[in-house]
Amino acid sequence: MKQLKIAGEFTNHAQAELAANQLMSADIPCWVRADDCGGAAPGQSFVRGVKVFVYEEDYLKAYEVLHGE
């Protein structure tokens, strides 16, 4: 089973979705996850953040895409 790793953590869904779109444009599969009760409690994302996950083997490439290094 493939392991997931956090590629980025953001304060809201909009920022996380923009990052996910950058990763998908670079052909890197990714998932956006937030503990905000399915959007019913959006204030939770300020406390726990909205995370973008990638497969562990794609992490370095994802880091380069998101951070430009």
C-alpha positions as CSV (number, residue, x, y, z in Angstrom):
1,M,0.0,0.0,0.0
2,K,1.3,3.4,-0.9
3,Q,2.0,5.9,1.9
4,L,0.8,9.5,1.8
5,K,2.8,12.5,2.9
6,I,1.7,16.1,3.6
7,A,2.9,18.3,0.7
8,G,1.4,21.4,2.2
9,E,-0.8,22.8,4.9
10,F,-3.0,25.9,4.4
11,T,-5.3,28.1,6.4
12,N,-8.3,27.7,4.0
13,H,-9.7,25.5,1.3
14,A,-9.1,28.0,-1.5
15,Q,-5.3,28.0,-0.9
16,A,-5.3,24.3,-0.7
17,E,-7.2,23.8,-3.9
18,L,-4.9,26.2,-5.7
19,A,-1.9,24.1,-4.6
20,A,-3.7,20.9,-5.6
21,N,-4.4,22.3,-9.0
22,Q,-0.7,23.1,-9.4
23,L,0.2,19.5,-8.4
24,M,-2.4,18.0,-10.8
25,S,-1.1,20.2,-13.6
26,A,2.3,18.6,-13.0
27,D,0.7,15.1,-13.1
28,I,1.1,14.6,-9.4
29,P,-1.9,12.8,-7.8
30,C,-3.0,14.6,-4.6
31,W,-5.8,14.9,-2.1
32,V,-7.1,17.8,-0.1
33,R,-8.2,17.0,3.5
34,A,-9.6,19.2,6.3
35,D,-11.2,18.4,9.6
36,D,-14.0,20.9,9.2
37,C,-17.1,18.6,9.4
38,G,-17.5,18.5,5.6
39,G,-17.5,22.3,5.4
40,A,-20.1,22.7,8.1
41,A,-17.5,24.1,10.5
42,P,-15.1,26.1,8.3
43,G,-13.5,27.8,11.4
44,Q,-11.9,24.5,12.2
45,S,-9.6,24.8,9.2
46,F,-7.9,27.8,11.0
47,V,-7.1,25.6,14.0
48,R,-6.2,22.4,12.2
49,G,-5.4,23.6,8.7
50,V,-6.3,22.2,5.3
51,K,-3.7,19.6,4.2
52,V,-2.7,18.5,0.7
53,F,-1.4,15.0,0.6
54,V,0.6,13.2,-2.1
55,Y,2.1,9.8,-2.4
56,E,5.4,9.5,-0.6
57,E,7.4,8.8,-3.9
58,D,6.0,12.1,-5.4
59,Y,6.8,14.2,-2.4
60,L,10.1,15.8,-3.6
61,K,8.6,16.6,-7.0
62,A,5.5,18.1,-5.3
63,Y,7.7,20.2,-3.0
64,E,9.5,21.6,-6.0
65,V,6.2,22.4,-7.7
66,L,4.8,24.2,-4.6
67,H,7.9,25.9,-3.4
68,G,9.7,26.5,-6.7
69,E,13.0,24.9,-5.7
